[in-house]
Amino acid sequence: MRALVLGGGSGGTIVANSLGAAFETTVVSPTSEHLFQPGLLYAAFKGDERRLVRDERRLLKRGVNFLQDAARRVDLLAKQVDTAGGQRLAYDQLVVATGVGADYSQIPGLPEVAAEVGNYHSTVDSARRLWRTLNAFAGGTIALGQATPICKCPPSPLEGILLTDELLRARGIRDKCRLVFFTPYPRAYPAEPMSRIVEPILKERGIEVFTFFDLDRIDPGTRTLTSIEGDVIECDLPIVVPAFVGADIVYEPAETLDASSFVVTDPRTLRIKGVESAFAIGDGTSLSTSKSGVGAHLEAKVVAKTLNGTPAVFGGRTHCPFDVGGGRATFVAGTYDTPVVPSPPTRLKHLMKMAFARVYWASLRGLLDPVLDVYFRLTDPARATRSGSRELS
Ligand SMILES: Cc1cc2nc3c(=O)[nH]c(=O)nc-3n(C[C@H](O)[C@H](O)[C@H](O)COP(=O)(O)OP(=O)(O)OC[C@H]3O[C@@H](n4cnc5c(N)ncnc54)[C@H](O)[C@@H]3O)c2cc1C
């Protein structure tokens, strides 16, 4: 049985490594560089570039084929994929894990700002540029926020402003700087229970929050940010998390993609809507859960289980680590059926977030599965709700 996996990121690598010997598995991805994207945060705000990239071929278990190429057209009816390199690949089962990419074009002025300032949601080069920009900054207003409501790793905009605060304090210039966090949501964090935790932290650090700020355009000359409603933030340094869209792939039938080029996916079975022999996982899906590596991981395991012969369903579990600066972190955990449960930031959770960066590569090969299974069971938000504590410790 031929299994074709499109995308050699977190989700694609895990699903390929989890399929049984009954499959002849091939991963198709345009680059052999596997980027540990959470590391971009630390490259941009701490200048730490360790553990960022590994060769995808070495992350795949023996027997899984790797084809360096990009899918261009997926015909779900004929069960074949055409690639940029001119190949036509037939499959019995398909898993789409092509992630999302930054789309600067949605906000006039953002392409220029991103090129000059850098960001921490695209490439190592861009994160490096942001680190240099922040270190050259001598004082003034920094405005950081997300351009659109859908964001890869929902805590990452707040992590960015909190780590900016930490960096400016370390450089001894915090008193010369005004920090503004803008968001299209009605509160600092989209989920109210987490906002209740983070808002006092922002206040204590002197970070202003502009809510309901739907970014419309940026004037790269004056560095003025204007919202759709006409509100204005004037700043010296805009750091903008861009809009994200799905991979540039044409699907047959065309209704497979929604307006943002996300693959329309059944939230429970993870099958591409209406198709028996194709699944989608990770950031590139239309799922209403957070776009996170943890989500991609859990979804990959559900699909692998189903393909290996034990039909499984996804419960919408998220578990996003959230670095609040000052050596403390928390997790944003929820499911389709259990809303996000508040979880106070601690040093231990920060240590866990940092430890995961070291073991990420082993997790792709399934080496941590027994530990992670227990961990996700113990931290299941439904447990906290059932036990009446209404809080994850
Ligand atoms: C700053 C930052 C911090 C983050 N922090 C965390 C965190 O702490 N915890 C967490 O869980 N998540 C975090 N994330 C999110 C996490 O990195 C992503 O959610 C995760 O990588 C998604 O996995 P994926 O497999 O869906 O997509 P990706 O890992 O992005 O992989 C997509 C793959 O598809 C390939 N591809 C693209 N186009 C094609 C094509 N046409 N044909 C074939 N292949 C294609 C790409 O090259 C890539 O290999 C963070 C992200 C950022 C940017």
The ligand as a Tripos MOL2 file, in Angstrom:
@<TRIPOS>MOLECULE
LIG
   53    58     1     0     0
SMALL
NO_CHARGES

@<TRIPOS>ATOM
      1 C1          7.6420   31.6590   16.6260 C.3       1 LIG1
      2 C2          6.9200   30.3480   16.6850 C.ar      1 LIG1
      3 C3          6.8040   29.7130   17.9010 C.ar      1 LIG1
      4 C4          6.1230   28.4990   17.9960 C.ar      1 LIG1
      5 N1          6.0590   27.8780   19.1990 N.ar      1 LIG1
      6 C5          5.4040   26.7290   19.3110 C.ar      1 LIG1
      7 C6          5.3740   26.0330   20.5540 C.ar      1 LIG1
      8 O1          5.9730   26.4650   21.5470 O.2       1 LIG1
      9 N2          4.6620   24.8700   20.6290 N.ar      1 LIG1
     10 C7          3.9930   24.3750   19.5500 C.ar      1 LIG1
     11 O2          3.3530   23.3230   19.6640 O.2       1 LIG1
     12 N3          4.0330   24.9940   18.3360 N.ar      1 LIG1
     13 C8          4.7300   26.1420   18.1990 C.ar      1 LIG1
     14 N4          4.7950   26.7630   16.9720 N.ar      1 LIG1
     15 C9          3.9800   26.2600   15.8490 C.3       1 LIG1
     16 C10         4.5800   25.0260   15.1830 C.3       1 LIG1
     17 O3          5.8960   25.2550   14.7890 O.3       1 LIG1
     18 C11         3.7210   24.6850   13.9620 C.3       1 LIG1
     19 O4          2.3640   24.6970   14.3620 O.3       1 LIG1
     20 C12         4.0550   23.3160   13.4130 C.3       1 LIG1
     21 O5          5.3390   23.3460   12.8510 O.3       1 LIG1
     22 C13         3.0220   22.8850   12.3740 C.3       1 LIG1
     23 O6          3.3890   21.6660   11.8090 O.3       1 LIG1
     24 P1          2.9280   21.2850   10.3300 P.3       1 LIG1
     25 O7          3.4820   19.9400   10.0670 O.co2     1 LIG1
     26 O8          1.4820   21.5180   10.1850 O.co2     1 LIG1
     27 O9          3.6200   22.3870    9.4040 O.3       1 LIG1
     28 P2          5.1570   22.7040    9.2260 P.3       1 LIG1
     29 O10         5.9560   22.1740   10.3550 O.co2     1 LIG1
     30 O11         5.2270   24.1530    8.9120 O.co2     1 LIG1
     31 O12         5.5640   21.8450    7.9610 O.3       1 LIG1
     32 C14         5.0280   22.0730    6.6800 C.3       1 LIG1
     33 C15         5.9190   21.3710    5.6740 C.3       1 LIG1
     34 O13         5.2840   21.3620    4.3990 O.3       1 LIG1
     35 C16         6.2560   21.6800    3.4190 C.3       1 LIG1
     36 N5          5.5640   22.1860    2.2200 N.ar      1 LIG1
     37 C17         5.1520   23.4460    1.9540 C.ar      1 LIG1
     38 N6          4.6040   23.4990    0.7320 N.ar      1 LIG1
     39 C18         4.6720   22.2500    0.2250 C.ar      1 LIG1
     40 C19         4.2850   21.6710   -1.0220 C.ar      1 LIG1
     41 N7          3.7260   22.4190   -1.9850 N.pl3     1 LIG1
     42 N8          4.5190   20.3580   -1.2270 N.ar      1 LIG1
     43 C20         5.0840   19.5950   -0.2640 C.ar      1 LIG1
     44 N9          5.4750   20.0900    0.9360 N.ar      1 LIG1
     45 C21         5.2670   21.4070    1.1760 C.ar      1 LIG1
     46 C22         7.1390   22.6880    4.1190 C.3       1 LIG1
     47 O14         8.3830   22.8360    3.4620 O.3       1 LIG1
     48 C23         7.2780   22.0420    5.4870 C.3       1 LIG1
     49 O15         8.2720   21.0810    5.4800 O.3       1 LIG1
     50 C24         5.5320   27.9480   16.8340 C.ar      1 LIG1
     51 C25         5.6670   28.5750   15.5990 C.ar      1 LIG1
     52 C26         6.3540   29.7710   15.5190 C.ar      1 LIG1
     53 C27         6.5150   30.4340   14.1800 C.3       1 LIG1
@<TRIPOS>BOND
     1     1     2 1
     2     2     3 ar
     3     2    52 ar
     4     3     4 ar
     5     4     5 ar
     6     4    50 ar
     7     5     6 ar
     8     6     7 ar
     9     6    13 1
    10     7     8 2
    11     7     9 ar
    12     9    10 ar
    13    10    11 2
    14    10    12 ar
    15    12    13 ar
    16    13    14 ar
    17    14    15 1
    18    14    50 ar
    19    15    16 1
    20    16    17 1
    21    16    18 1
    22    18    19 1
    23    18    20 1
    24    20    21 1
    25    20    22 1
    26    22    23 1
    27    23    24 1
    28    24    25 2
    29    24    26 1
    30    24    27 1
    31    27    28 1
    32    28    29 2
    33    28    30 1
    34    28    31 1
    35    31    32 1
    36    32    33 1
    37    33    34 1
    38    33    48 1
    39    34    35 1
    40    35    36 1
    41    35    46 1
    42    36    37 ar
    43    36    45 ar
    44    37    38 ar
    45    38    39 ar
    46    39    40 ar
    47    39    45 ar
    48    40    41 1
    49    40    42 ar
    50    42    43 ar
    51    43    44 ar
    52    44    45 ar
    53    46    47 1
    54    46    48 1
    55    48    49 1
    56    50    51 ar
    57    51    52 ar
    58    52    53 1
@<TRIPOS>SUBSTRUCTURE
     1 LIG1         1 GROUP 0 **** ****
